[in-house]
Amino acid sequence: MNTIAKGKVVGFSYHLRDTEGETLDRSEEPFYYLHGWQNIVPGLELAMEGLLEGDSKNVTVLPEDGYGEYRPDLVFPVPLSKLPNGKIEVGMEFQTETEEGHMVLFVQEVRTEDAILNGNHPLAGKTLLLDVKIHSIREASEEEKSHGHVHGPGGHHH
């Protein structure tokens, strides 16, 4: 039997809901990832360890094992003059480098003189409820392992 373990490429589908039961995302086609390389949130990866092809599982991922706790210090105003020229709209993303590493900032609000940027992931602070179904498990190639992600159908192409 082929079980999910480090170094396996796993294809799974999922239905992601919040604690109120609202659908946040779902996959119709399998999503492929390299198990053990932190390609998915830690709580989900840990919960899928040892599952077999064809298995289904309901998984609860707490914020600390998902997208982290919501951090109010990552929400701050930036003068519009410091942002790229053009129309700034709610939902736009900007990327920046910080002392903590690469960060994606979302425009949360646009005001007259500034915009409120938010560095939290949109799912930060949320408990995630996932229904997962394992479609396929295979051994990762040495190239996939050295690159840290899946190649080929459903994966990254160079």
N, C-alpha and C positions, 0 to 999 in steps of 0.2 A: 504494500500500500504506500502511496506517495503522500506524505504528510507535509504540512507547512513548517518549514524550519529555515534557519539562516542559509542564504545562498540559493533559495528557490525563487523562481518567477511565479507569481500567483496572479491569476485572473479571477476577479470577483465582481459581482454586481452588488449594489447597495441601495437602501432607502434611508435617508438621513432625515430625522425629525428632531424638533426641540421638545422640551418637557411639556409643552402645551399641546403637542401632537401635530404641530404645523410642519408640513414638508419643507425642508430647506434645500434639499438636493436629492437627486436619484439618478442612477445610471441604468440605461436600457441595455447597453452593450457592456461587456466586461471591462473593467479597469485593471491594468497590469502594473505590478510594482515588484521591486526586488526586496524580498523579505530580509530583515536584519540590517538594512542600510538606511533606516530612518526616512523612507520615501513617503510614509503615511504617518498620521499622528501616533505617538507612542502607545496610547491606551488601546487603540484598535489593533495595532501590530501585535501587541502582547496577547490580546484576546483571541487572535486568529492563529497563534502558535499552536501547532499540533492538529489543526483541523485537516480533514481529508477532502479530496475532490468530491463534489456533490453535497457536502455538508452545508447546513444553514445555521445561523446563530444570531440571536439578539444580543447586542452589545451596548452597554452604557459606558460612555467615556466622560469622566469628570473634567472640569476645566484644566486642572493641573496636568492631566494626561492627554489633553487635546491641544487647544490653541492658547492655553495659558489663562491666567486670571486677567480680568479687565484692569488696566492701569490708567487711572485718571491723569497721571503725569505725562502720558503720551498724547494728550489732547491739548492743543495750544494754538493761539492765534499767530498768523504770519501776515505781515502787511502785503497787500495785493501787489505793491511795487517790487516785492522780492520774488514774486512768482512769475513764471513765463508769461510773456505778452499774449493777449488773446482773452477769450471769454473763459472765465473760471466758473465751473459748474459743480454742484453737489454730486459726489460720486466719482469725480475724476481722481486719478492716482498719480502720485509723484514718487520717484525713487530717490533715495539719498543714502549716503554712507555716514554712519555715526560711530561713536566710540564703542558701541555694542555690536557694530557690524552693519550689514545691509538692512535697510528698512523701507517698507512701502508705506506711504502716507496717503490717506483718503481725505478728500475734501468733504467735511461733515456739514459745513455751513458757510455761506458767502454773505458777508456784511458789506457795508459801504466802503470801509477803508481796509478791511482785512478778511482773511478766510480762516475758519477753524479747521485745522488739520488733525487727523486722528491716526496714530501709529499702531493702534490695536488692530489685530485681525478681526474681521467682522463677526467671527464666532468666539472671540475671546470672552471668557467669563460664562460661557454657556455649557450646560450639560448636554451632551449629544447622545441621541438614541439612534442606533443603526441596526437595520436588519440586513445581514450580509448572506450571500450565497456564493460558495466557492465553485468556480467553473473549471479551472485548470490549475495544475501545479506541474512545473518542470524544473529541472536543474538549470541554473543560470550558466551562461558561457563565461569563460575566464575574462573575456573582454567586458561583458556586462558587469562582472564583479569589480574589475579594475576601474571602470568608469562610474560605478555606483548607481546605475540605473538600467532599465530594460531597453533592449534594442529590438528592432523588427516590428512585426504587426502589433499594433496597440502600444508600441513603445517609442523611444527616442530614435530618430534617424540622424546620422551624421552626414 
